[in-house]
Amino acid sequence: MDVLVLTIIAPDQPGLVGRLADCVAAHGGNWLESRMSRMAGQFAGILTVSVAEEQRALLMEGLRSLDVAGLRVLVAESQLEAAGVVQLIQLELVGNDRPGIVRDITRQLSQLGVNVERLSTDVRTAPMSSEQLFHATALLALPATLELETLRQSLETLADELMVELNVYRDNHAEADGSSL
């Protein structure tokens, strides 16, 4: 079986996920995992699909045909990673919105060898004022050599500089290498 990673973007309208699912199923593909949402009037998503090697070319052709309906699909080969032990950590951040927050946090994470597994961000109006608050949640994969306390101290220093509230804790619901932390 081949595993393909699909990135999808299209002007949002009802039925897009259905058309994509029909195409995958019609060509012998199996929908494995996905993250999709509507953003600024656009539908955007990423998903993984497994398909038998002999069906791969037909699935690729079917996905290209979706472009006629305005659904752009970019296909990449899965790069299965070598199994390694990682700690999965949840990060939550809230602070006044300003340019550069994501850059500053991810730069710090990268310097520590931390991989961002999942990231979700949005901007909301504060309940008691009209200030815009930036919210972020992330699932982070720490290398085995990095202690949670070291990460926490590094990010707390950055949080003080950025003037944001930042919480980091073990993700007891996610799995790493098939076992819960």
GICOR-V70493 format. One record per residue. N is the residue number from 1. SS is DSSP state (h for helix, s for strand, l for the rest). PSI is psi as a letter, one per 20 degrees, with the letter a starting at -180 (* if undefined). NEAR is the number of other ideal C-beta (glycine too) atoms within 12 Angstrom. Layout:
# GICOR-V70493
N,SS,PSI,NEAR ; N,SS,PSI,NEAR
This chain:
# GICOR-V70493
1,l,p,19 ; 2,s,q,26 ; 3,s,p,26 ; 4,s,q,35 ; 5,s,p,25 ; 6,s,p,40 ; 7,s,p,24 ; 8,s,p,35 ; 9,s,q,26 ; 10,s,q,29 ; 11,s,p,18 ; 12,l,p,21 ; 13,l,q,16 ; 14,l,q,11 ; 15,l,i,16 ; 16,h,g,28 ; 17,h,h,26 ; 18,h,g,18 ; 19,h,g,26 ; 20,h,g,36 ; 21,h,g,26 ; 22,h,g,21 ; 23,h,g,34 ; 24,h,g,34 ; 25,h,h,18 ; 26,h,h,20 ; 27,l,k,30 ; 28,l,j,22 ; 29,l,q,31 ; 30,s,o,21 ; 31,s,o,26 ; 32,s,g,20 ; 33,s,q,18 ; 34,s,q,20 ; 35,s,p,20 ; 36,s,q,23 ; 37,s,r,20 ; 38,s,p,17 ; 39,s,p,17 ; 40,l,l,11 ; 41,l,j,12 ; 42,s,q,19 ; 43,s,p,29 ; 44,s,q,26 ; 45,s,r,30 ; 46,s,p,25 ; 47,s,q,31 ; 48,s,q,27 ; 49,s,p,39 ; 50,s,q,25 ; 51,s,q,32 ; 52,l,q,18 ; 53,h,h,15 ; 54,h,i,12 ; 55,h,i,23 ; 56,h,g,25 ; 57,h,h,18 ; 58,h,h,20 ; 59,h,g,35 ; 60,h,g,26 ; 61,h,g,17 ; 62,h,g,32 ; 63,h,h,36 ; 64,h,h,20 ; 65,h,i,21 ; 66,h,i,32 ; 67,h,h,20 ; 68,h,h,14 ; 69,h,j,23 ; 70,l,j,19 ; 71,l,o,33 ; 72,s,p,24 ; 73,s,p,35 ; 74,s,p,22 ; 75,s,p,31 ; 76,s,q,18 ; 77,s,q,16 ; 78,l,p,21 ; 79,l,n,10 ; 80,l,p,12 ; 81,l,q,13 ; 82,l,p,8 ; 83,l,p,10 ; 84,l,q,15 ; 85,l,p,17 ; 86,s,q,29 ; 87,s,p,35 ; 88,s,p,31 ; 89,s,p,38 ; 90,s,p,30 ; 91,s,p,42 ; 92,s,p,26 ; 93,s,p,36 ; 94,s,p,26 ; 95,s,r,31 ; 96,s,p,23 ; 97,l,p,25 ; 98,l,q,18 ; 99,l,q,12 ; 100,l,i,17 ; 101,h,g,30 ; 102,h,g,28 ; 103,h,g,14 ; 104,h,g,26 ; 105,h,g,36 ; 106,h,h,24 ; 107,h,g,19 ; 108,h,g,31 ; 109,h,g,33 ; 110,h,g,17 ; 111,h,h,16 ; 112,l,i,28 ; 113,l,j,21 ; 114,l,p,35 ; 115,s,p,24 ; 116,s,o,27 ; 117,s,h,25 ; 118,s,q,21 ; 119,s,p,24 ; 120,s,p,20 ; 121,s,q,25 ; 122,s,r,19 ; 123,s,p,19 ; 124,s,q,18 ; 125,s,p,15 ; 126,l,q,16 ; 127,l,h,8 ; 128,l,i,7 ; 129,l,a,10 ; 130,l,j,11 ; 131,l,q,16 ; 132,s,p,18 ; 133,s,p,25 ; 134,s,p,31 ; 135,s,p,27 ; 136,s,q,36 ; 137,s,q,25 ; 138,s,q,33 ; 139,s,p,31 ; 140,s,q,40 ; 141,s,o,31 ; 142,s,p,36 ; 143,s,q,23 ; 144,l,h,15 ; 145,l,i,15 ; 146,l,p,26 ; 147,l,q,18 ; 148,h,g,26 ; 149,h,h,16 ; 150,h,g,22 ; 151,h,g,34 ; 152,h,g,25 ; 153,h,g,18 ; 154,h,g,28 ; 155,h,h,38 ; 156,h,h,21 ; 157,h,g,17 ; 158,h,h,29 ; 159,h,h,26 ; 160,h,g,14 ; 161,h,g,19 ; 162,h,i,28 ; 163,l,l,18 ; 164,s,q,29 ; 165,s,p,20 ; 166,s,p,35 ; 167,s,p,23 ; 168,s,p,37 ; 169,s,r,24 ; 170,s,p,24 ; 171,l,n,27 ; 172,l,i,14 ; 173,l,i,12 ; 174,l,q,23 ; 175,s,q,16 ; 176,s,p,27 ; 177,l,k,17 ; 178,l,j,10 ; 179,s,q,13 ; 180,s,q,13 ; 181,l,*,23
